[in-house]
Amino acid sequence: MDIKHYAYETTGVCSREIKIATTKENTIHSVSFVGGCAGNAKGLSSLLTGMDVQEVIDRLSGVNCGGKTTSCPDQLSKALMEIMDKDL
């Protein structure tokens, strides 16, 4: 299986970085958050494994956290958009 690994430095959220691995078929192989709420991050990562990258972007883009204009899920969507732009 051809897997690409990426690291995305987050802004405006508790996690510092998101590590993402995708397959050549544009599905999520794995996601891990560095910092932030461990339980939510593990749960989100588990749910996303095997999902299509574009579907994850569509579902998570714009999700905010409390009074913030972003969230860890929103930051993940931004990271995935960058990945998609680089791979085109």
HUUR-V495489 format. One record per residue. N is the residue number from 1. PSI is psi in whole degrees, -180 to 180 (* if undefined). OMEGA is omega in whole degrees, 0 to 359 (NA if undefined). BURIAL is 1 if it has 9 or more other ideal C-beta (glycine too) atoms within 8 Angstrom, else 0. Layout:
N	PSI	OMEGA	BURIAL
N	PSI	OMEGA	BURIAL
This chain:
1	130	179	0
2	111	183	0
3	133	176	0
4	139	181	1
5	139	181	0
6	155	172	1
7	134	183	0
8	124	177	1
9	120	184	0
10	162	174	1
11	140	174	0
12	11	180	0
13	170	182	1
14	-38	179	0
15	148	182	1
16	-28	186	0
17	151	174	1
18	127	177	1
19	128	187	1
20	138	172	1
21	130	179	1
22	157	177	1
23	168	179	1
24	-16	177	0
25	10	181	0
26	43	171	1
27	156	179	1
28	123	174	1
29	-43	177	1
30	155	176	1
31	136	173	1
32	141	181	0
33	137	177	1
34	113	184	1
35	-178	180	0
36	-165	183	1
37	109	186	0
38	-43	182	0
39	-48	179	0
40	-41	181	1
41	-44	179	1
42	-41	179	0
43	-47	179	0
44	-46	180	1
45	-42	180	1
46	-41	180	0
47	-32	186	0
48	-22	182	1
49	125	180	1
50	-8	180	0
51	154	175	1
52	136	183	0
53	-46	182	1
54	-37	178	0
55	-40	178	0
56	-45	178	1
57	-49	182	1
58	-39	183	0
59	-34	189	0
60	-18	182	1
61	129	177	1
62	-4	177	0
63	129	178	1
64	172	182	1
65	111	181	1
66	-128	180	0
67	2	181	0
68	155	178	1
69	1	180	0
70	-180	179	1
71	173	176	1
72	-44	176	1
73	-41	178	1
74	-41	178	1
75	-38	177	1
76	-42	179	1
77	-38	178	1
78	-42	178	1
79	-44	181	1
80	-36	176	1
81	-41	177	1
82	-43	179	1
83	-46	180	1
84	-42	180	1
85	-39	181	0
86	-35	185	0
87	-6	181	0
88	*	NA	0
